[in-house]
Structure formats: structure tokens, C-alpha cells
Amino acid sequence: MNTQKVPKPPSGTVPWDKEFAQGVLSDMLRIRRMEERAAELYGQQKIRGFLHLYIGEEAVAAGAMRALETEDNVVATYREHGHALLRGIAMDSIMAEMYGKQQGCSRGRGGSMHLFNRAARFFGGNAIVGGGLPLAVGLALADKLSARQALSACFFGEGAMAEGAFHESANLAALWHLPVLFCCENNLYAMGTALARSESQTDLCLKAASYGMATMLVDGMDVVAVVEAVSRAAQQVRKGDGPVFVELQTYRFRAHSMFDPELYRDKHEVEEWKTRGPLHTFTARLKIEGKLTEEEFLAIDTAVQSEVEAAVAFAEAGTWEPVEDLLRDVVAPEGAA
């Protein structure tokens, strides 16, 4: 069992006006409340299969999505509910997908790990560790060849950096000066193995820099730091200088998945990291600065809870895909060219 050193909680001035700051807080609350409800529904067997929760890591998605433009491409991992939600995919559609209903964003065929929405330019949800990295490079190459002004943001965990797909993707992105924003969500344990036990080089920025790309190290529990750093990184990518790698040091408060007995880290460590939780530390900072009252917090939370319950009702009322449609998009129709 491993124990990681816990840094001090995020602090400092929030350099945003009240409206923007409360909007970011709402973003994080929407992720947290949706996933807390999803965990309950999983226990009731309403959601089946795999379920990987983002609880504790909300500042990364909330901050990074604020730095992206609508024309950008986004590729994520199997822990992608928050990214999908803040990218603009309706919570109704996400919840229905987790239920496996055909009203879901992937028509119920993908489930929790394979959220997808072409209109939002959200290209998964990928179940394979590192599987989204080559996709992001391919999207960026297509954009560059067609002179389309956009970047491809790829989210992945530190465990993916031990995969060949990362090295191949980083090499090609740097070699071809592709507009890729590599966002590494370093939660220290990959699936269940501490970083030092799985990778000989634990300085992830150094590893990425070996491919000749710029790197940034960010406190992923501080949503202010995430917005500022990812905004700078995105601006640098848009200049056409090639890819940028951002390491976002974060921590998940729940197990890797609902099947994980979580025997690889000390419970006391988890409780210590909760003192750095992005929701309560950011809320406290806003209250100190007079940008949030307890009544305003409760009003935001109530609105979020209503959205969550509406999404659950939508999923409950959804329908299963007819058996006769199961081969749709799997087998080409007879006579098709």
C-alpha cells in the first residue's frame, strides 16, 4: 500500500468577476451531483457494466473546458462524464446513455465509457488506456491538412504515458507540428498502481519534453490554476508552434471503478486529499472574497439537483433499442456499395 505526500489546499485570489466564478462553481457541482447520483443508480442496478467516477477531479474538466473553443475537438478517457457534460452534451443524454437507453448520446450502445457527440465535437469516451491519443493526432492532422483552425484536446491519465500509443502520438504531433493539446490527468495511481511502481521516469513533463514539445505543470485541484494554464497552453497551440503538454496533478476520491476494492492506497491519505477538494476550497475562496453567499451556493446546488433528477427521469422513461435494430451500423445493408 502506498502513501503520497499531500500538498497544501489551493488558496489565493480568484481573478474573476462574480458571474464567471459562480458559473465555474456550477460546472463543478453539475459534475459532482450527476456522478453521486450515478453511483446510487449503479447500486440499484439501474446503471450496469463499468462506471468510473470523476469525483475529486472536477477542477480539471471545469477549468480546461473553459479554455477551449466550440470548433476544437475533444477526446477523453473512460472517466469522461464531466468532460462530456461541460462540452455541451445534455445531462439527459448522458444519463440515458449510462442506462443503455436509445435516447442516449450513443444510442445506448456505448454506455458510461463511450459517450460521443459529433455536433459537440466530442469524440469519446475511449475504454482502452491511451486509445484516444492517436485519435487526437489524427483529428489534428486532418484539421491541419484542410486548413481548419482548431486544436485537438486529448485527456488521458498518467498510466497512459507508459503505453506505446503515447510515445507514438507525441512523436508524430511534435514532428509534424500538429495542433494537439495533451492534457494528462495525473491522479497518481492509474488504475491501481502508484506512478513510481509503473514508470521509471516519474517526471511526466520531462518525459513529454523529450519529444521537443512545450510543457506545463499545474495544480489540477485548483480550478483557477487550470483555467489560466490551459488557456495559455491552448493559445500557444493555436499559434501553430506545435503541440503542448499539460500535466494536471489531481486526485480521485473514489475507487478506480465500482469493481475496485481499493487496496492500494491508505484511507487516511484519501481523507487528507479531500481537504484539497476543488469544490469546497473554491467555494471557501469565493465566500472570503464576497463573490458567493451561502444562500447563493444553496440556490446553485438546488438548480443542479433539479437538473440531475430531471435527467434521471428522462433516462427512466427512455426505451430500449429494438432487437431488430441491433445489427444497425454493424453489418452493411445488402447491396450497399
C-alpha positions as MATLAB code, in Angstrom:
seq = 'MNTQKVPKPPSGTVPWDKEFAQGVLSDMLRIRRMEERAAELYGQQKIRGFLHLYIGEEAVAAGAMRALETEDNVVATYREHGHALLRGIAMDSIMAEMYGKQQGCSRGRGGSMHLFNRAARFFGGNAIVGGGLPLAVGLALADKLSARQALSACFFGEGAMAEGAFHESANLAALWHLPVLFCCENNLYAMGTALARSESQTDLCLKAASYGMATMLVDGMDVVAVVEAVSRAAQQVRKGDGPVFVELQTYRFRAHSMFDPELYRDKHEVEEWKTRGPLHTFTARLKIEGKLTEEEFLAIDTAVQSEVEAAVAFAEAGTWEPVEDLLRDVVAPEGAA';
ca = [
       0.000    0.000    0.000;
       1.268    3.450   -0.945;
       1.009    6.849    0.709;
       1.505   10.034   -1.294;
       2.560   13.398    0.129;
      -0.416   15.778    0.173;
       0.245   19.438   -0.815;
      -1.463   22.358    0.897;
      -5.034   23.189   -0.225;
      -5.462   25.688   -3.096;
      -5.684   29.314   -1.985;
      -5.208   32.823   -3.289;
      -7.330   35.424   -5.033;
      -9.910   34.357   -7.598;
      -9.262   36.788  -10.513;
     -12.776   36.563  -11.987;
     -15.972   38.514  -11.638;
     -18.825   37.058   -9.597;
     -20.830   35.764  -12.563;
     -17.928   33.897  -14.146;
     -16.761   32.488  -10.801;
     -20.214   31.213   -9.898;
     -20.506   29.707  -13.378;
     -17.328   27.694  -12.821;
     -18.614   26.582   -9.419;
     -21.855   25.469  -11.062;
     -19.856   23.477  -13.626;
     -18.069   21.537  -10.893;
     -21.287   20.981   -8.953;
     -23.033   19.629  -12.053;
     -20.315   17.012  -12.461;
     -20.268   16.095   -8.761;
     -24.039   15.774   -8.285;
     -24.530   13.871  -11.532;
     -21.869   11.350  -10.576;
     -23.043   10.974   -6.995;
     -26.486   10.123   -8.378;
     -24.945    7.756  -10.921;
     -23.214    5.882   -8.090;
     -26.558    5.475   -6.313;
     -28.199    4.239   -9.508;
     -25.365    1.780  -10.042;
     -26.024    0.353   -6.594;
     -29.673   -0.056   -7.616;
     -28.546   -1.819  -10.820;
     -30.173    0.842  -12.972;
     -26.724    1.550  -14.468;
     -24.795   -1.574  -15.388;
     -21.351   -2.504  -16.700;
     -18.375   -0.314  -15.824;
     -18.652    3.057  -14.113;
     -15.593    5.244  -13.472;
     -16.287    8.299  -11.341;
     -14.539   11.662  -11.613;
     -15.348   12.759   -8.064;
     -12.456   14.877   -6.768;
     -11.117   15.733  -10.222;
     -13.825   18.195  -11.287;
     -11.496   21.200  -11.439;
      -9.670   19.710  -14.406;
     -12.673   19.371  -16.718;
     -14.301   22.566  -15.439;
     -11.143   24.576  -15.976;
      -9.991   23.031  -19.228;
     -13.349   23.238  -20.997;
     -13.452   26.971  -20.270;
     -10.231   27.323  -22.266;
     -11.494   25.547  -25.389;
     -13.477   26.867  -28.363;
     -16.555   25.291  -29.929;
     -14.633   24.308  -33.069;
     -11.999   22.380  -31.095;
     -12.001   18.597  -30.924;
     -12.119   16.823  -27.557;
     -11.038   13.246  -26.920;
     -11.287   11.729  -23.443;
     -10.913    8.527  -21.454;
     -13.443    6.187  -19.863;
     -13.685    8.684  -16.933;
     -15.288   11.252  -19.217;
     -18.736   12.146  -17.839;
     -17.601   15.590  -16.671;
     -15.823   16.438  -19.908;
     -18.864   15.418  -21.957;
     -21.267   17.384  -19.771;
     -19.263   20.600  -19.861;
     -18.596   20.187  -23.565;
     -22.331   20.705  -24.036;
     -23.795   17.202  -24.168;
     -27.111   17.343  -22.306;
     -27.211   15.613  -18.937;
     -30.407   13.860  -20.105;
     -28.498   12.311  -22.981;
     -25.572   11.275  -20.777;
     -27.781    9.671  -18.142;
     -29.818    7.829  -20.769;
     -26.586    6.505  -22.251;
     -25.443    5.210  -18.868;
     -28.807    3.471  -18.581;
     -28.253    1.906  -22.008;
     -31.356    3.565  -23.479;
     -31.557    4.504  -27.153;
     -32.170    8.152  -26.242;
     -28.559    8.279  -25.027;
     -25.838   10.181  -26.866;
     -24.506    6.916  -28.325;
     -27.990    5.390  -28.684;
     -27.382    3.270  -25.610;
     -24.674    1.224  -27.288;
     -21.664    2.798  -25.612;
     -22.646    3.210  -22.001;
     -20.589    5.072  -19.429;
     -17.229    4.663  -21.161;
     -18.222    5.630  -24.708;
     -20.016    8.974  -24.647;
     -19.928   10.608  -28.086;
     -21.457   13.628  -29.781;
     -20.353   14.770  -33.197;
     -22.109   18.149  -33.002;
     -20.173   18.955  -29.813;
     -17.009   17.610  -31.461;
     -16.683   15.226  -28.522;
     -15.059   12.071  -29.901;
     -15.225    9.751  -26.873;
     -15.035    8.273  -24.216;
     -12.443    5.569  -25.022;
     -12.214    2.405  -22.942;
      -8.654    1.495  -23.945;
      -5.899    3.160  -21.898;
      -4.186    5.573  -24.288;
      -6.696    4.768  -27.022;
      -7.708    8.381  -27.527;
      -4.188    9.668  -28.146;
      -3.828    8.510  -31.770;
      -7.379    9.741  -32.465;
      -6.457   13.241  -31.298;
      -3.362   13.226  -33.511;
      -5.432   12.061  -36.478;
      -8.033   14.775  -35.915;
      -5.301   17.404  -35.623;
      -3.612   16.186  -38.808;
      -6.920   16.328  -40.692;
      -7.504   19.877  -39.454;
      -4.019   20.977  -40.449;
      -4.274   19.453  -43.941;
      -7.650   21.083  -44.512;
      -6.508   24.433  -43.029;
      -9.255   24.221  -40.412;
      -8.475   26.493  -37.462;
      -8.923   24.293  -34.395;
      -6.974   22.291  -31.872;
      -7.492   18.754  -30.589;
      -7.520   18.430  -26.812;
      -6.781   14.934  -25.577;
      -7.364   13.949  -21.939;
      -5.619   10.879  -20.543;
      -4.228    9.569  -17.284;
      -0.604    9.230  -16.233;
      -0.860    5.475  -16.755;
      -1.320    6.088  -20.484;
       2.184    7.551  -20.626;
       3.590    4.063  -20.149;
       1.763    2.940  -23.294;
       3.341    2.901  -26.726;
       0.406    4.914  -28.057;
       1.524    7.947  -26.055;
       5.067    7.862  -27.412;
       3.947    7.353  -30.997;
       1.362   10.124  -30.707;
       3.709   12.586  -29.008;
       6.417   11.905  -31.569;
       4.176   12.460  -34.596;
       2.440   15.503  -33.111;
       5.787   17.162  -32.428;
       7.392   16.032  -35.686;
       4.522   17.383  -37.794;
       3.830   20.447  -35.593;
       0.224   19.390  -35.087;
      -2.275   21.429  -33.027;
      -2.650   18.926  -30.180;
      -3.192   19.882  -26.561;
      -2.097   16.908  -24.451;
      -3.863   17.075  -21.061;
      -2.503   14.476  -18.645;
      -4.765   13.977  -15.624;
      -2.212   12.640  -13.164;
      -4.192   11.143  -10.274;
      -1.099    9.266   -9.018;
      -2.454    5.711   -9.195;
      -3.539    4.953  -12.772;
      -5.952    2.047  -12.290;
      -4.438    0.953   -9.000;
      -0.670    1.198   -9.245;
       1.351    4.114   -7.885;
       3.249    6.021  -10.550;
       6.686    5.136   -9.108;
       5.826    1.431   -9.329;
       4.947    1.522  -13.013;
       7.147    4.164  -14.656;
      10.892    4.619  -14.202;
      10.663    8.320  -15.087;
       8.027    9.919  -12.844;
       8.658   13.466  -14.101;
       5.939   13.429  -16.732;
       6.732   16.879  -18.092;
      10.334   15.794  -18.641;
       9.118   12.707  -20.460;
       6.892   14.792  -22.742;
       9.597   17.409  -23.273;
      11.861   14.686  -24.674;
       9.738   14.896  -27.822;
      10.517   18.570  -28.240;
       7.215   19.996  -27.068;
       6.477   22.703  -24.519;
       5.195   21.525  -21.138;
       3.316   22.944  -18.154;
       2.819   21.601  -14.627;
      -0.466   22.587  -12.954;
      -2.270   22.003   -9.660;
      -5.285   20.147  -11.010;
      -7.199   20.644   -7.750;
      -7.181   24.428   -8.247;
      -9.719   25.393  -10.902;
      -8.259   28.901  -11.189;
      -4.827   27.492  -11.976;
      -6.347   25.070  -14.507;
      -8.234   27.779  -16.406;
      -5.156   30.009  -16.560;
      -2.689   27.275  -17.548;
      -4.852   25.530  -20.136;
      -5.812   28.901  -21.647;
      -2.102   29.722  -22.087;
      -1.387   26.294  -23.488;
      -4.304   26.460  -25.924;
      -3.202   29.896  -27.108;
       0.293   28.555  -27.735;
      -1.055   25.616  -29.744;
      -3.232   27.935  -31.824;
      -0.156   29.959  -32.795;
       0.977   26.994  -34.863;
       4.097   26.130  -32.909;
       3.096   22.510  -32.423;
       1.679   20.537  -29.505;
       1.762   21.447  -25.813;
       1.710   19.024  -22.885;
      -0.053   19.981  -19.638;
       0.272   17.809  -16.534;
      -2.687   18.374  -14.215;
      -1.921   16.930  -10.793;
      -5.211   15.744   -9.360;
      -6.706   13.007   -7.183;
      -9.835   10.901   -7.359;
     -11.714   10.441   -4.107;
     -13.487    7.273   -5.229;
     -12.072    3.940   -6.342;
     -10.867    3.404   -9.904;
     -14.213    1.849  -10.805;
     -17.216    0.421   -8.978;
     -15.487   -3.003   -9.008;
     -12.281   -1.744   -7.381;
     -11.671   -2.934   -3.765;
      -9.132   -0.080   -3.441;
      -6.437   -1.917   -1.506;
      -3.520    0.029   -2.982;
      -3.748    3.326   -1.064;
      -4.162    4.336    2.548;
      -7.625    5.560    3.586;
      -6.025    8.319    5.653;
      -4.325    9.605    2.513;
      -7.677    9.822    0.731;
      -9.132   11.832    3.616;
      -6.131   14.164    3.557;
      -6.578   14.773   -0.167;
     -10.232   15.603    0.430;
      -9.039   18.719    2.264;
      -7.845   19.858   -1.184;
     -11.224   19.097   -2.769;
     -11.872   21.588   -5.589;
     -15.491   22.216   -4.653;
     -15.153   23.217   -1.029;
     -11.824   25.050   -1.399;
     -13.110   27.118   -4.331;
     -16.394   27.791   -2.510;
     -14.482   28.979    0.544;
     -12.323   31.321   -1.540;
     -15.385   32.860   -3.189;
     -17.083   33.422    0.155;
     -13.993   35.117    1.578;
     -13.916   37.478   -1.411;
     -17.638   38.264   -1.216;
     -18.363   36.611   -4.558;
     -20.639   33.949   -3.063;
     -23.025   33.712   -0.118;
     -24.305   30.521    1.463;
     -27.763   31.324    0.076;
     -26.337   31.674   -3.429;
     -24.472   28.392   -3.062;
     -27.647   26.613   -1.976;
     -29.559   28.128   -4.890;
     -26.935   26.902   -7.382;
     -26.908   23.462   -5.782;
     -30.709   23.248   -5.807;
     -30.804   24.085   -9.520;
     -28.151   21.441  -10.201;
     -30.026   18.821   -8.174;
     -33.173   19.570  -10.178;
     -31.243   19.078  -13.412;
     -29.914   15.749  -12.164;
     -33.351   14.459  -11.154;
     -34.800   15.552  -14.494;
     -32.029   13.618  -16.244;
     -32.787   10.512  -14.177;
     -36.491   10.802  -15.036;
     -35.575   11.164  -18.723;
     -33.429    8.020  -18.571;
     -36.099    6.087  -16.679;
     -38.666    6.996  -19.336;
     -36.297    6.047  -22.154;
     -36.717    2.961  -24.298;
     -34.504    0.037  -25.188;
     -33.267   -0.373  -28.735;
     -35.460   -2.866  -30.631;
     -33.846   -6.256  -31.130;
     -34.318   -5.958  -34.889;
     -32.057   -2.867  -34.889;
     -29.110   -4.484  -33.135;
     -27.176   -5.024  -36.376;
     -27.722   -1.428  -37.477;
     -24.341    0.233  -38.195;
     -22.641   -3.135  -37.627;
     -23.478   -5.010  -40.822;
     -23.749   -3.177  -44.162;
     -27.195   -3.469  -45.801;
     -27.370   -5.963  -48.649;
     -26.439   -4.321  -51.909;
     -24.730   -1.358  -50.277;
     -21.740   -0.028  -52.200;
];
